[in-house]
């Protein structure tokens, strides 16, 4: 039984004991007036906040011109470690990517930038707005669409009121999302916004509020997952054609999440697309890591640059890049050692690898089975090293809620997902697939 099947069953039992007066109010009644006043106050607060957000700073911010980005490779760049390290458990407010409003479902070349300034190939697709819809820009840079769909009308109908019955529905939905491993902060944030949007709106005659709530939540979660969504395959292809030298991917994450296996899967995928791939065994800390990556490289027929255990990972990354450049390979994947996100000395070592390798893209590998731990890891890690997207492992055996929370707290998209043990079990992330698996 899907999670929303459980919700429907519980709400049906609740609905059998309710009448419409417990959820909605007739036009002109005191309850209806209170609900409308609540909505007007909410909209007024939003307008005031937008006015404050639009006030310009006294010192103007100089915008980077397009031709400056074109010269990016010739300039010395700073490491993302240097930002936000002292801001414990507080994410950066600004997403380095340029957000554009989603309009379709096909690959489109918009200006979406990686953390190192390279152009990403964005995939823009999100739910269409309707009468009862609004858009919220999150502090992480993500965008959340609250869309009530066709269940609400501009005039007539009954007015949805703040009531114990509505709270009960939201509490049932909260329990279901908790069972799906979605973080409590993300759940409360989304459901509170849904409640604010519902109260004071007019429910279409004959519409079921539970169904409106269910459909609205699905659309909200879908919009959250699509924020800044970009295509790894198309980005690699574009960069390999336009850039002088190999495209460099740096794969990072905490201990034991499956980085090396993920690197091997990506190497297989890229070789199948016609790229020549070189692997850099920069995990010189974990016993057996070098042998593990070399074994994968032998099976895949790709070169692997390595050293003895305890070697300098930055030097290995540099050697792999130089080797790839000399032999005309077009993709280098740097496999780094897993490290706990709160160990400053280990993170400084990773900073050196980043500075030497100057990667085009940084991918953070997360374990979907880790649930709320994965969310905490991503949150703290991002303070010390900004990344462009996620590789989510073991999604075939997880409930998927971690993906929703990761997108909420970081503003970064899940780019690829691992759904099995074989090299071919790697796919671009499809938000619709995840929501269907979770809720239907």
Secondary structure, DSSP 8 states (H G I E B T S, - for coil): --HHHHHHHHHHHHHTT--GGGTEE-TTSHHHHHHHHHHHHHHHHHHHHHHHHT---SS------HHHHHTGGGS----GGGSSTTSTT---S--SS-------SSEEEEEEE-TTS-EEEEE-------TTEEEEE-TTS-EEEEE-GGGEESSSSEEE---HHHHHHHHHHHHHHHHTT--HHHHHHHHHHHHHHHTT-EE-TT--HHHHHHHHHHHHHHHHHTTT-B-HHHHHHHHHHHSSS-EEEEEE-STTS-HHHHHHHHHHHHHHTT--EEEEEE--SSTTHHHHHHHHHHHHT-EEE---TT--HHHHHHHHHHHHHHHT--EEEEEE----TT-HHHHHHHHHHHHHH--SEEEEEEEGGGTHHHHHHHHHHHHHS--SEEEEE-TTSS-SHHHHHHHHHH--EEEEEE-SSSTT-EEE--HHHHHHHHH-
